[in-house]
């Protein structure tokens, strides 16, 4: 991580309404400070970098904290642990995903919800970005 990189970064699918709402409602900034949000459909070079490193962004979101990458169910688990319980959504998120086993079991349902909403909205899966 270079000094120009943020301490906290989330890469998610901006065409997925579940993903959009999740990153908005997690409200991490109050708990851990600034969080940079990147739409995986953008031309941001870091998206391509993570694809090249082997992260399938169709199969999971990324949370990067101080250079450490959390992917998929591990990302939602860590985000739940870092979240504040100051809203109904946050309390539900913490309850469901702060337990590592439940995060692992429930994450496939989140992925299925993403796929179904993309199909319903006529959107395609992310295109692998490897220049």
C-alpha positions in Angstrom: 0.0 0.0 0.0 1.3 3.4 -0.9 0.8 6.5 1.2 -1.7 7.7 -1.4 -4.0 4.7 -0.9 -6.8 5.1 1.6 -6.8 3.2 4.9 -10.2 1.7 4.1 -11.6 0.7 0.7 -14.6 -1.2 -0.4 -15.1 -2.5 -4.0 -18.6 -3.5 -4.8 -21.0 -3.9 -7.8 -22.6 -0.5 -8.3 -25.4 -2.0 -10.5 -26.5 -4.3 -7.6 -29.1 -2.6 -5.5 -28.4 -4.8 -2.6 -24.7 -4.0 -2.8 -25.4 -0.2 -3.1 -27.6 -0.2 -0.1 -25.3 -2.4 2.0 -22.3 -0.2 1.6 -24.5 2.9 2.3 -26.1 1.4 5.4 -23.0 -0.1 7.0 -22.0 3.4 8.0 -18.4 2.6 8.6 -17.1 6.1 8.5 -18.5 6.8 12.0 -16.7 3.7 13.3 -13.3 3.6 11.5 -13.0 6.9 9.6 -13.0 7.6 5.9 -13.9 4.7 3.6 -13.4 5.0 -0.2 -16.1 3.2 -2.2 -15.3 2.0 -5.7 -17.9 0.6 -8.1 -16.4 -2.5 -9.6 -17.9 -1.4 -12.9 -15.8 1.7 -13.0 -12.5 2.3 -14.8 -10.6 2.7 -11.5 -7.3 0.8 -12.1 -7.5 -0.8 -8.7 -10.5 -2.9 -9.9 -8.3 -4.4 -12.6 -5.5 -4.9 -10.1 -7.7 -7.0 -7.9 -9.0 -9.0 -10.9 -5.4 -9.7 -11.8 -4.6 -10.8 -8.3 -7.3 -13.5 -8.6 -10.3 -11.9 -6.9 -13.5 -12.7 -8.8 -15.6 -9.6 -8.2 -18.7 -11.5 -9.4 -18.2 -13.9 -6.5 -17.5 -11.4 -3.8 -17.0 -7.9 -2.7 -13.7 -6.6 -1.3 -12.9 -4.7 1.8 -9.3 -3.5 2.1 -8.2 -2.1 5.5 -4.7 -0.8 5.8 -3.5 -3.0 2.9 -5.1 -6.2 4.1 -7.7 -7.6 1.7 -10.9 -9.2 3.0 -13.0 -10.9 0.3 -16.6 -12.2 0.1 -17.9 -13.7 3.3 -14.8 -12.6 5.2 -15.4 -9.0 4.0 -19.0 -8.9 5.4 -17.8 -10.6 8.6 -15.1 -8.0 9.2 -17.4 -5.1 8.2 -20.0 -6.4 10.7 -17.4 -6.5 13.5 -16.3 -2.9 12.7 -19.9 -1.5 12.4 -21.6 0.5 15.0 -25.0 -0.7 16.3 -26.7 2.6 16.0 -29.5 1.6 13.5 -31.8 -1.3 13.0 -29.9 -2.3 9.8 -26.5 -2.2 11.6 -27.8 -4.3 14.5 -29.2 -6.8 12.1 -26.0 -6.8 10.1 -23.9 -7.3 13.3 -26.2 -10.1 14.5 -26.1 -12.0 11.2 -22.5 -11.5 10.1 -20.4 -10.9 13.2 -20.3 -14.7 13.7 -17.8 -16.1 11.2 -19.8 -19.4 10.6 -23.1 -17.6 10.0 -21.3 -15.1 7.6 -19.9 -18.1 5.7 -23.3 -19.8 5.6 -25.3 -16.7 4.6 -23.0 -15.1 2.1 -24.1 -17.4 -0.8 -27.7 -16.1 -0.2 -26.3 -12.5 -0.7 -24.6 -13.6 -3.9 -27.8 -15.2 -5.2 -29.8 -12.1 -4.3 -27.3 -10.0 -6.3 -27.5 -12.3 -9.4 -31.3 -12.3 -9.3 -31.6 -8.5 -9.0 -29.1 -8.1 -11.9 -31.2 -10.4 -14.1 -34.4 -8.7 -13.1 -32.9 -5.3 -13.9 -31.5 -6.5 -17.2 -27.9 -6.0 -16.1 -24.9 -8.3 -16.9 -22.3 -9.8 -14.6 -19.1 -7.8 -14.2 -16.6 -8.2 -16.9 -13.2 -9.4 -15.8 -10.8 -6.5 -16.2 -7.3 -7.7 -17.1 -5.5 -5.4 -19.5 
